[in-house]
Amino acid sequence: MRLQLLATAVGFAAALALGGGAAHAQQPPASDATAQVERQQAQPGNNAPLWRDVRSGQPGYTTVRGVETGVLVESRGQTYREARVPVAFWGGILVAVALAGLALFYLVRGPMDVKEAGGGRMIRRFSNADRYAHWLMAITWVVLAVTGLIMSFGKDVLLPVIGYTLFAWLAVLSKNLHNFAGPILIVAVPWMFIQYIRDNGIGAEDFKWFANIFGYFRGHEYPSHRFNAGEKLVFWLILVILTTILVVTGLILNFPNLGQTRATMQNANLIHMIASYVAIALAAVHIYLGTIGVTGAYRAMRDGHVTETWAEHHHRRWYEDVRAGKARQKFAEPGEAAGGAGSAAARTQTS
Ligand code: HEM
């Protein structure tokens, strides 16, 4: 393969330098061709002028149609290759620090519980459409995150542990899953946006919530509406900004036949990497809080219901609105929620 490439390169470059071939999209500067001829006489085998010409980025002649097909070697690619290394390194550190920080936090703080009195009513917090949109997004997103991390760091982290055979399978599987799962977000992002935008407006109260962030972790939450400021950050930063950036740059990379140049793809790749590492670190916090971090939160997204006590503790303003009949979400009908607030199922979820 390398030999073939080299042969093509030399042939291409010779055509450039010596004026061979039927026609040229653009003639190389005469000085380069002359320099190569002179160099061949002075130092036979020294092709430096020829390669300088190839690396100049000037398009040569080719019968292959397409964007930049006449440019054999794009020297800017080297700069891009060098930029990837620190981006991946610091991105990896960021993701590792986020995961280690969450593990440490769990060991020190444990799950955030609410004392469930029992006997209260259940509230339907999420409609079916809310939940289906969220799970389409969450499952697709997690598949993309895991396969993306395998492609980014698998060679350094997994290969030494699982060996070449297994890693080769895993890498191919990851690449294909990543390429096919990505476009699902074209549907999932707008669907999530439509389902959740109504309760994610930002106001002065959200800044106060952040000012009291330590109270949140100590169990004295600043009262919030349906979503607190941390959740709004998930909505705006992870979903709207970062995931949209990932979709756009991902499509540029997934479909190289859309007419984009190599430089565009290199930029898209770097932006895709940066956005993904930041988004994965932030999403890890969200997933932690939505599963083992805040008891009872996962149930809300699994079957749509929360207990009154949970709602009052975590989203007091919203709870007051539900009680006053001002919120779109209502108390569940008797028997509607799987196990009531006083049931063993609800107690294990919320206390
Ligand atoms: C395994 C992965 C995930 C789990 C377990 C999970 C869990 C949850 C849970 C339990 C809630 C409800 C919280 C509440 O009742 O207040 C929630 C809400 C939400 N999640 Fe996830 N989630 C996951 C992945 C994601 C991803 C990848 C995104 C975005 C890219 C996302 C975006 C949201 C949004 C926007 C909300 C509503 C909060 C708001 O609109 O401000 N989730 N999630």
Boltz pocket constraint, residues with backbone or C-beta under 6 A from the ligand:
constraints:
  - pocket:
      binder: B
      contacts: [[A, 125], [A, 134], [A, 137], [A, 138], [A, 139], [A, 141], [A, 142], [A, 196], [A, 199], [A, 200], [A, 226], [A, 227], [A, 228], [A, 231], [A, 232], [A, 233], [A, 234], [A, 235], [A, 238], [A, 239], [A, 243], [A, 283], [A, 286], [A, 287], [A, 289], [A, 290], [A, 291], [A, 297], [A, 298], [A, 299], [A, 300], [A, 301]]
      max_distance: 6.0
